[in-house]
Amino acid sequence: MIAASSLTKRYDGFTALDEVSFAFPGAGIFGIVGHNGAGKTTLLKIIAGLVAPTSGELSVNGIDVVHDPVALKETLGYLPEESRLYETMTAEDYLAFFGEIYGIDKEEITIRTRRLFTALSLETGGKKMGEFSKGMKRKTAIARSLIHDPSFLVYDEPTSGLDPMTSRFIAGYLKKLKSEGRTIVLSAHNLYQVEAICDRVMILRRGKVVALGTMDELREQFGSITYTIWFAHPDPSRIDRNTVPYRLDDRGLACDAGDMAGLNACSAAIAAAGGRVERIESRYLSLEEMLVAIGE
Ligand code: ATP
């Protein structure tokens, strides 16, 4: 359970987070989304106990993070937006270095490293990290966040900059981490992935929470159905696009409407222009469309 009350963060008069309150109940994957500069990284750092809020309260699984941030350390795995890996080190030595900081014995570190690299499908070939691809570097950073077997993970854009295959692999891996009973709070710009893997999503805009809930709850909140009317017409070039703003794609002639009134108006305009409505499809707004709708 993560519960925040009136979290505010100011940097030299600039308010990055403004009275942010939320609760993520139980375990699961919680997504924080928003435009660039919305405050996602700032909030994640506060949740991880790495940055102190200017004011407000926050507890993670009963730990008062604001007043006792170090108490989280043992159970927290943090993945920064960009992790600086030591270019001249091997990934194995890198994990050993952090494992030792956590007081794990050498043999156990080797076992865990092997297990993590296998689970993450990371084949290092004994290379130095400076020679790694972006995907390999991200997987190494994720492995490093897990070396001490934490139950609470705070991941800042875990799949950013990765190719679609690697990105999808990491998303699947996050679901596996959840199935092992871990809680993950993440930020991401890949909104389709957020929809696919997150149990709850929070939308931040200029440091304020504008929406929070399961995807179903957000769809409800955004009031959210769009309609596409597919129609036939003997000569589309004769249709006045000002009255029927249609588009033509490989599935035929289509006209989009944002609500029921638009749907009725558009159907009537199609009929008046000599067209025949063939079918109507309804669709919920995607998370991406919600973000576009709230604006920057
Ligand atoms: P992005 O999607 O681009 O990573 P974000 O949602 O993670 O953005 P933050 O990095 O949290 O946004 O930044 C929120 C705002 O706070 C930005 O306007 C940023 O410039 C400002 N900010 C963040 N850290 C600092 C800092 N240390 N000093 C001053 N301003 C900061």
Residues whose N, C-alpha, C, O or C-beta is under 5 A from the ligand:
A	BS01	ATP	Y11 A16 G34 H35 N36 G37 A38 G39 K40 T41 T42
